[in-house]
Structure formats: structure tokens, C-alpha cells
Amino acid sequence: MLNVAGTVGGFFHIWNALTALTQDRAPSDLDRRIADAKAAEAARTGSAVPKAPADAKGYKQGSRVLMDLIGMPLGGGVLGYALDSWLGTSPWLLLTMLALSIAAAFRSIYKISKERAE
């Protein structure tokens, strides 16, 4: 027979032990140590703030385009299929949602292409 009281009690015992471990240090101690480490790294490298690569925005824009081209039609297709299954309208909502999501993806890509990559 399963000892539910022992299992639940064991779970709470483990939970209490884990929360006690997390409460050993004060957040201010962690914040101070992080600030000290950042200051030591800045002193070692000679720069206060690490610089991003010059073409980082271009990579961000490329990632957004890729996600729009994949995510929007996939989401529209899944939503259209689910609505078709629920309402029994066979392929029509799937095709409509797919067409709308592809149009939205191209509109979003057009807006992204208007931004400067610098």
C-alpha cells in the first residue's frame, strides 16, 4: 500500500531544505559580489561596457525575418486547421488563415526592411 502521508511529508522536508539553502545568502551579498566581479573585469580589459559587434542589428533583423517567415504561416496553418476541425469547414479556414498569415509575414518583413541595419 502506498504511504501518502510519508510521501507528502518527504516532499515538504525536501522543499524546506531547498528553501533553507536559498535563504543562506542575502540578495545584497550577491549584488555586491556581481558588482565587484564586473568592476574587476572592467579593470582587467580596460573597458567599462563590453561592445557588441558592429553588425549585431543586422543579425537581429535577419532573425526576425526568419522567425516571421516560419512562425506566422505555421501559426496560421495550425489555427486554421484547428478551426476547420472544430467547425467542420474542411479546407477553407485553413487556406484563409494560411493566406492571411503569409500576407502578414510579408508585411512584417517589409516593415523590417525599412529599418536601417547600421
MDTraj code that builds the backbone (N, CA, C; nanometers):
import mdtraj as md
import numpy as np

residues = "MET LEU ASN VAL ALA GLY THR VAL GLY GLY PHE PHE HIS ILE TRP ASN ALA LEU THR ALA LEU THR GLN ASP ARG ALA PRO SER ASP LEU ASP ARG ARG ILE ALA ASP ALA LYS ALA ALA GLU ALA ALA ARG THR GLY SER ALA VAL PRO LYS ALA PRO ALA ASP ALA LYS GLY TYR LYS GLN GLY SER ARG VAL LEU MET ASP LEU ILE GLY MET PRO LEU GLY GLY GLY VAL LEU GLY TYR ALA LEU ASP SER TRP LEU GLY THR SER PRO TRP LEU LEU LEU THR MET LEU ALA LEU SER ILE ALA ALA ALA PHE ARG SER ILE TYR LYS ILE SER LYS GLU ARG ALA GLU".split()
xyz = np.array([
    [0.0848, -0.1177, 0.0000],
    [0.0000, 0.0000, 0.0000],
    [0.0895, 0.1242, 0.0000],
    [0.0458, 0.2262, -0.0682],
    [0.1214, 0.3498, -0.0811],
    [0.1040, 0.4369, 0.0429],
    [0.2137, 0.4810, 0.0977],
    [0.2119, 0.5659, 0.2156],
    [0.2091, 0.7116, 0.1705],
    [0.0885, 0.7658, 0.1519],
    [0.0730, 0.9015, 0.1004],
    [0.1237, 1.0041, 0.1999],
    [0.0972, 0.9844, 0.3266],
    [0.1409, 1.0801, 0.4280],
    [0.2930, 1.0880, 0.4322],
    [0.3604, 0.9742, 0.4204],
    [0.5065, 0.9731, 0.4199],
    [0.5631, 1.0402, 0.2955],
    [0.4974, 1.0196, 0.1802],
    [0.5433, 1.0808, 0.0552],
    [0.5283, 1.2311, 0.0602],
    [0.4128, 1.2783, 0.1035],
    [0.3889, 1.4219, 0.1130],
    [0.4823, 1.4846, 0.2162],
    [0.4987, 1.4185, 0.3297],
    [0.5895, 1.4689, 0.4322],
    [0.7326, 1.4747, 0.3820],
    [0.7732, 1.3735, 0.3052],
    [0.9079, 1.3728, 0.2482],
    [0.9270, 1.4858, 0.1493],
    [0.8236, 1.5130, 0.0709],
    [0.8307, 1.6226, -0.0251],
    [0.8488, 1.7554, 0.0473],
    [0.7717, 1.7773, 0.1527],
    [0.7833, 1.9034, 0.2260],
    [0.9172, 1.9140, 0.2992],
    [0.9714, 1.8003, 0.3433],
    [1.1029, 1.8019, 0.4062],
    [1.2093, 1.8460, 0.3058],
    [1.2035, 1.7924, 0.1836],
    [1.2987, 1.8312, 0.0789],
    [1.2779, 1.9778, 0.0416],
    [1.1524, 2.0182, 0.0302],
    [1.1212, 2.1575, -0.0044],
    [1.1783, 2.2543, 0.0995],
    [1.1604, 2.2233, 0.2255],
    [1.2137, 2.3083, 0.3328],
    [1.3659, 2.3140, 0.3286],
    [1.4300, 2.2021, 0.2987],
    [1.5762, 2.2003, 0.2913],
    [1.6247, 2.2874, 0.1755],
    [1.5568, 2.2803, 0.0619],
    [1.5970, 2.3609, -0.0529],
    [1.5745, 2.5095, -0.0291],
    [1.4631, 2.5456, 0.0316],
    [1.4395, 2.6877, 0.0585],
    [1.5355, 2.7399, 0.1632],
    [1.5782, 2.6556, 0.2558],
    [1.6766, 2.6990, 0.3547],
    [1.8101, 2.7266, 0.2871],
    [1.8451, 2.6465, 0.1858],
    [1.9694, 2.6712, 0.1125],
    [1.9655, 2.8036, 0.0376],
    [1.8511, 2.8376, -0.0187],
    [1.8420, 2.9625, -0.0949],
    [1.8377, 3.0841, -0.0048],
    [1.8016, 3.0660, 0.1213],
    [1.7930, 3.1793, 0.2120],
    [1.9214, 3.2013, 0.2916],
    [2.0262, 3.1216, 0.2637],
    [2.1519, 3.1369, 0.3354],
    [2.2190, 3.2708, 0.3080],
    [2.2119, 3.3173, 0.1840],
    [2.2774, 3.4422, 0.1481],
    [2.1731, 3.5501, 0.1241],
    [2.2089, 3.6677, 0.1630],
    [2.1206, 3.7816, 0.1389],
    [2.1390, 3.8273, -0.0055],
    [2.0325, 3.8799, -0.0697],
    [2.0457, 3.9292, -0.2065],
    [2.1493, 4.0403, -0.2195],
    [2.1664, 4.1211, -0.1153],
    [2.2637, 4.2293, -0.1230],
    [2.4057, 4.1731, -0.1348],
    [2.4315, 4.0589, -0.0733],
    [2.5622, 3.9952, -0.0844],
    [2.5887, 3.9539, -0.2286],
    [2.4897, 3.8960, -0.2935],
    [2.5044, 3.8556, -0.4320],
    [2.5228, 3.9771, -0.5224],
    [2.4436, 4.0817, -0.5000],
    [2.4567, 4.2034, -0.5798],
    [2.5955, 4.2643, -0.5644],
    [2.6477, 4.2632, -0.4422],
    [2.7810, 4.3191, -0.4185],
    [2.8869, 4.2376, -0.4903],
    [2.8757, 4.1063, -0.4837],
    [2.9739, 4.0207, -0.5499],
    [2.9688, 4.0359, -0.7015],
    [2.8491, 4.0506, -0.7589],
    [2.8365, 4.0721, -0.9037],
    [2.8992, 4.2046, -0.9431],
    [2.8733, 4.3087, -0.8658],
    [2.9321, 4.4406, -0.8951],
    [3.0841, 4.4352, -0.8847],
    [3.1366, 4.3636, -0.7861],
    [3.2820, 4.3503, -0.7720],
    [3.3423, 4.2760, -0.8903],
    [3.2748, 4.1714, -0.9349],
    [3.3253, 4.0945, -1.0486],
    [3.3232, 4.1783, -1.1765],
    [3.2164, 4.2566, -1.1963],
    [3.2099, 4.3435, -1.3143],
    [3.3182, 4.4501, -1.3103],
    [3.3438, 4.5061, -1.1932],
    [3.4478, 4.6079, -1.1801],
    [3.5856, 4.5479, -1.2064],
    [3.6096, 4.4272, -1.1566],
    [3.7381, 4.3618, -1.1799],
    [3.7573, 4.3305, -1.3281],
    [3.6524, 4.2866, -1.3948],
    [3.6613, 4.2581, -1.5383],
    [3.6843, 4.3854, -1.6183],
    [3.6172, 4.4940, -1.5810],
    [3.6369, 4.6215, -1.6500],
    [3.7792, 4.6719, -1.6304],
    [3.8340, 4.6550, -1.5111],
    [3.9717, 4.6973, -1.4850],
    [4.0708, 4.6103, -1.5623],
    [4.0404, 4.4830, -1.5759],
    [4.1297, 4.3917, -1.6460],
    [4.1315, 4.4196, -1.7959],
    [4.0140, 4.4437, -1.8557],
    [4.0062, 4.4639, -2.0004],
    [4.0220, 4.6095, -2.0401],
    [4.0035, 4.7010, -1.9481],
    [4.0185, 4.8425, -1.9787],
    [3.8953, 4.9061, -2.0392],
    [3.7825, 4.8382, -2.0357],
    [3.6586, 4.8979, -2.0862],
    [3.5477, 4.8746, -1.9848],
    [3.4653, 4.9754, -1.9710],
    [3.3585, 4.9667, -1.8717],
    [3.2423, 4.8834, -1.9212],
    [3.2101, 4.8955, -2.0493],
    [3.0955, 4.8256, -2.1054],
    [3.1430, 4.7432, -2.2249],
    [3.1140, 4.6131, -2.2284],
    [3.1523, 4.5350, -2.3451],
    [3.0746, 4.5818, -2.4681],
    [3.1450, 4.5899, -2.5795],
    [3.0823, 4.6405, -2.7017],
    [3.0306, 4.5254, -2.7857],
    [2.9144, 4.5487, -2.8453],
    [2.8552, 4.4497, -2.9338],
    [2.9204, 4.4616, -3.0710],
    [2.9188, 4.3548, -3.1487],
    [2.9721, 4.3647, -3.2834],
    [2.8955, 4.4686, -3.3645],
    [2.9631, 4.5239, -3.4652],
    [2.9026, 4.6314, -3.5437],
    [2.7793, 4.5843, -3.6201],
    [2.7767, 4.4588, -3.6590],
    [2.6643, 4.4104, -3.7388],
    [2.5614, 4.3344, -3.6556],
    [2.5550, 4.3605, -3.5261],
    [2.4610, 4.2889, -3.4390],
    [2.3167, 4.3183, -3.4769],
    [2.2867, 4.4418, -3.5171],
    [2.1492, 4.4741, -3.5534],
    [2.1086, 4.3997, -3.6804],
    [2.2036, 4.3818, -3.7714],
    [2.1742, 4.3055, -3.8928],
    [2.1374, 4.1614, -3.8612],
    [2.2075, 4.1018, -3.7653],
    [2.1738, 3.9657, -3.7237],
    [2.0360, 3.9617, -3.6587],
    [2.0052, 4.0628, -3.5796],
    [1.8730, 4.0683, -3.5165],
    [1.7630, 4.0777, -3.6217],
    [1.7860, 4.1628, -3.7214],
    [1.6851, 4.1772, -3.8267],
    [1.6693, 4.0473, -3.9051],
    [1.7805, 3.9813, -3.9338],
    [1.7733, 3.8535, -4.0049],
    [1.6985, 3.7485, -3.9259],
    [1.7206, 3.7464, -3.7954],
    [1.6493, 3.6505, -3.7108],
    [1.5005, 3.6802, -3.7072],
    [1.4656, 3.8088, -3.7030],
    [1.3237, 3.8456, -3.7035],
    [1.2573, 3.8036, -3.8340],
    [1.3274, 3.8248, -3.9474],
    [1.2725, 3.7850, -4.0775],
    [1.2513, 3.6339, -4.0811],
    [1.3508, 3.5588, -4.0362],
    [1.3402, 3.4132, -4.0359],
    [1.2237, 3.3666, -3.9491],
    [1.2110, 3.4245, -3.8310],
    [1.1022, 3.3838, -3.7414],
    [0.9659, 3.4214, -3.7991],
    [0.9580, 3.5354, -3.8657],
    [0.8312, 3.5736, -3.9280],
    [0.7954, 3.4798, -4.0429],
    [0.8955, 3.4434, -4.1245],
    [0.8681, 3.3549, -4.2370],
    [0.8295, 3.2141, -4.1929],
    [0.8801, 3.1718, -4.0796],
    [0.8472, 3.0377, -4.0309],
    [0.7266, 3.0400, -3.9376],
    [0.7276, 3.1312, -3.8427],
    [0.6271, 3.1295, -3.7367],
    [0.4879, 3.1703, -3.7792],
    [0.4786, 3.2765, -3.8576],
    [0.3446, 3.3240, -3.8935],
    [0.2670, 3.2232, -3.9788],
    [0.3246, 3.1700, -4.0885],
    [0.2479, 3.0689, -4.1637],
    [0.2218, 2.9421, -4.0834],
    [0.3167, 2.9032, -3.9994],
    [0.2948, 2.7848, -3.9166],
    [0.1801, 2.8086, -3.8186],
    [0.1813, 2.9238, -3.7536],
    [0.0726, 2.9560, -3.6610],
    [-0.0618, 2.9682, -3.7312],
    [-0.0629, 3.0330, -3.8473],
    [-0.1877, 3.0453, -3.9235],
    [-0.2396, 2.9103, -3.9688],
    [-0.1478, 2.8223, -4.0103],
    [-0.1891, 2.6890, -4.0539],
    [-0.2465, 2.6067, -3.9400],
    [-0.1811, 2.6138, -3.8242],
    [-0.2302, 2.5378, -3.7082],
    [-0.3657, 2.5917, -3.6631],
    [-0.3774, 2.7251, -3.6577],
    [-0.5047, 2.7847, -3.6169],
    [-0.6155, 2.7530, -3.7177],
    [-0.5840, 2.7622, -3.8465],
    [-0.6832, 2.7298, -3.9494],
    [-0.7261, 2.5838, -3.9435],
    [-0.6307, 2.4942, -3.9240],
    [-0.6636, 2.3521, -3.9136],
    [-0.7518, 2.3249, -3.7918],
    [-0.7181, 2.3886, -3.6797],
    [-0.7972, 2.3680, -3.5577],
    [-0.9390, 2.4214, -3.5760],
    [-0.9510, 2.5391, -3.6367],
    [-1.0850, 2.5942, -3.6600],
    [-1.1635, 2.5082, -3.7589],
    [-1.0971, 2.4575, -3.8633],
    [-1.1644, 2.3689, -3.9581],
    [-1.2126, 2.2415, -3.8906],
    [-1.1305, 2.1856, -3.8057],
    [-1.1710, 2.0633, -3.7355],
    [-1.2873, 2.0903, -3.6418],
    [-1.2844, 2.2045, -3.5766],
    [-1.3884, 2.2387, -3.4794],
    [-1.5198, 2.2742, -3.5477],
    [-1.5131, 2.3521, -3.6569],
    [-1.6346, 2.3984, -3.7230],
    [-1.6781, 2.3100, -3.8390],
    [-1.5918, 2.2193, -3.8834],
    [-1.6269, 2.1285, -3.9922],
    [-1.6320, 2.1974, -4.1281],
    [-1.5476, 2.2939, -4.1513],
    [-1.5475, 2.3673, -4.2787],
    [-1.4323, 2.3220, -4.3680],
    [-1.3898, 2.2001, -4.3520],
    [-1.2821, 2.1344, -4.4249],
    [-1.1661, 2.2272, -4.4601],
    [-1.1312, 2.2546, -4.5863],
    [-1.0040, 2.3253, -4.6051],
    [-1.0151, 2.4780, -4.6059],
    [-1.1355, 2.5337, -4.5952],
    [-1.1497, 2.6767, -4.6235],
    [-1.0877, 2.7669, -4.5176],
    [-1.1079, 2.7395, -4.3932],
    [-1.0451, 2.8230, -4.2903],
    [-0.8941, 2.8024, -4.2858],
    [-0.8496, 2.6802, -4.3139],
    [-0.7061, 2.6551, -4.3206],
    [-0.6434, 2.7393, -4.4310],
    [-0.7026, 2.7377, -4.5478],
    [-0.6475, 2.8155, -4.6594],
    [-0.6554, 2.9653, -4.6326],
    [-0.7644, 3.0106, -4.5738],
    [-0.7802, 3.1529, -4.5439],
    [-0.6781, 3.1982, -4.4401],
    [-0.6654, 3.1246, -4.3329],
    [-0.5702, 3.1625, -4.2284],
    [-0.4264, 3.1539, -4.2784],
    [-0.3980, 3.0566, -4.3636],
    [-0.2644, 3.0440, -4.4198],
    [-0.2327, 3.1625, -4.5096],
    [-0.3290, 3.2028, -4.5940],
    [-0.3076, 3.3180, -4.6818],
    [-0.2913, 3.4466, -4.6011],
    [-0.3734, 3.4647, -4.4982],
    [-0.3626, 3.5851, -4.4151],
    [-0.2301, 3.5891, -4.3390],
    [-0.1864, 3.4741, -4.2896],
    [-0.0608, 3.4729, -4.2142],
    [0.0594, 3.4945, -4.3056],
    [0.0550, 3.4451, -4.4273],
    [0.1638, 3.4712, -4.5218],
    [0.1669, 3.6185, -4.5580],
    [0.0502, 3.6785, -4.5795],
    [0.0439, 3.8218, -4.6083],
    [0.0967, 3.9029, -4.4896],
    [0.0620, 3.8626, -4.3694],
    [0.1112, 3.9329, -4.2506],
    [0.2624, 3.9172, -4.2370],
    [0.3152, 3.8007, -4.2710],
    [0.4599, 3.7786, -4.2638],
    [0.5329, 3.8692, -4.3624],
    [0.4822, 3.8786, -4.4849],
    [0.5467, 3.9654, -4.5833],
    [0.5335, 4.1124, -4.5452],
    [0.4224, 4.1510, -4.4865],
    [0.4072, 4.2893, -4.4403],
    [0.5077, 4.3190, -4.3289],
    [0.5248, 4.2259, -4.2379],
    [0.6208, 4.2441, -4.1299],
    [0.7638, 4.2513, -4.1845],
    [0.7955, 4.1684, -4.2823],
    [0.9287, 4.1711, -4.3425],
    [0.9507, 4.3018, -4.4165],
    [0.8488, 4.3533, -4.4804],
    [0.8595, 4.4814, -4.5486],
    [0.8904, 4.5924, -4.4462],
    [0.8220, 4.5895, -4.3315],
    [0.8487, 4.6894, -4.2272],
    [0.9898, 4.6746, -4.1710],
    [1.0379, 4.5524, -4.1550],
    [1.1726, 4.5293, -4.1053],
    [1.2757, 4.5815, -4.2057],
    [1.2465, 4.5642, -4.3347],
    [1.3427, 4.6075, -4.4362],
    [1.3541, 4.7596, -4.4435],
    [1.2589, 4.8314, -4.3913],
    [1.2647, 4.9772, -4.3888],
    [1.3574, 5.0286, -4.2784],
    [1.3890, 4.9466, -4.1797],
    [1.4787, 4.9867, -4.0723],
    [1.6231, 4.9824, -4.1225],
    [1.7057, 5.0684, -4.0676],
    [1.8484, 5.0684, -4.1036],
    [1.9225, 4.9675, -4.0181],
    [2.0128, 4.8950, -4.0809],
    [2.0903, 4.7953, -4.0071],
    [2.2061, 4.8620, -3.9324],
    [2.2671, 4.9616, -3.9904],
    [2.3833, 5.0330, -3.9348],
    [2.4779, 4.9367, -3.8745],
])
top = md.Topology()
chain = top.add_chain()
for i, resn in enumerate(residues, 1):
    res = top.add_residue(resn, chain, resSeq=i)
    for name in ("N", "CA", "C"):
        top.add_atom(name, md.element.get_by_symbol(name[0]), res)
traj = md.Trajectory(xyz[None], top)
